[in-house]
Amino acid sequence: MRDKNTKSLRTEFLGFFVISLVASLVFGLMSYLIVENLYFKAKQDLYEVEKNDATAIIEEMKSILETTLDAGHFNDKLSHLNYDTSTYFINIVDEQGSVLYKSHPEEPQQRDYILYRAFNLNGENNIIFLEGLYKDRPYEENVLVMVIILMSVILFIFVFFRLANNRINYIHEISETVGRISKGDMASRIRISGQDELTWLADNINMMGQSIRERSLLEEKMEKSKKELITNMAHDLSTPLTSIIGYLNLIKERKYKDESNLAEYVEICFNKSQQLKQLISKLFEYSKLTSEAIKLEKTNLDVNRLIDQIKVEYSHLIEENNLQIELDLNVEKPYIYADPILIVRVFENLIHNAIKYSKKPGVLKIRSMIENEDVLVKFSNNIDRKQFKNDDMKRIFERMYIKDQSRSQGSGSGLGLAISREMVELNGGKIWSQLEENQIVFIIRFRNIDSYQI
């Protein structure tokens, strides 16, 4: 699940967009103000040059007109001057204000500056007026604006991708790692960075890869264990089967002394076939438990009541094997949430195990207790300490792990405790064993139903 503190990738990229937009707008505005100021100064300098050129022209006009004999020659004299008629408007007036000469029939609608010079013609004073227009440069301003806009756009793109670069690279990293995982490299991991949807995605991909890797290793382990199980079970099944076939051949060929000897052979075949049946039954039960097809029917169980029932059912068998059973049940009834059939099978397996390995005569003690939030059930019995070592406690729940005594007697399958562990773990519990002085203790732990949310 996503953490409440996880940021939104949309919000993160929206923030990058806003920051980039603000940066580009500020840059564009400041650039425009700076360029406008510089361009204004540059225009003033150009205007001054144009005005100086106009001053030179009006001075030249004055010089030419002062040498003119009469007013009729204005047009001819001035036509020889090289000036832009669209920029300069020339008017010549006398002392009374009468217009003696106009370069344009209509007055200009705009005047940027006016220059005038007085000159004397045939003893009369006249004035030359030069009305000028500064050259229009709209393309220069447009070019500058376009350059500023272009630079602002470039800055926006640069800032946005600079800010988003880490997340974009992270997307590429995720993509490459997923590609490696898809090719079977389950050990590949994505570096966790940030707190957004990409981080959540990377974490989930890592967990997925780890899950697939663990499942693959588990399948390999199960396949290896299955092969070992088949090999070991083939050996254990062949032993009683060989005996059965051998004694049946003796009976078939009538190689027995008398009817008593025949009955003995039949009894041996019957016992071996029962042993064979038990081995096959154990194998089938273990295969069923380790498959995914089993369905549990859990309910609230009174552990003390189950133990009492087990005592009643197995008291006769326990006494036959020169053992006594003692119960030490918790005063407050412990309840667990589990499948009753499987839990009874676990208790039965532990009782059978105690019967096999107990030092006789001896005592089988069953104890129930509540410890913090857990329910503990302990099975303990006396043993010959020489038969067991601490290393045995680490392997005792492995499949096909059988003590030499049990194997030599042909009474063990090596699956009883392995089956018990599977049953306990299927119900959410844990089982282990330990040596305490001259006793072996099997401990089963479940969550107390009062502290367990069903």
Order of alpha helices (4+ residues) and beta strands (2+ residues): alpha-alpha-beta-beta-beta-beta-alpha-alpha-alpha-beta-alpha-beta-beta-alpha-beta-beta-alpha-alpha-alpha-beta-beta
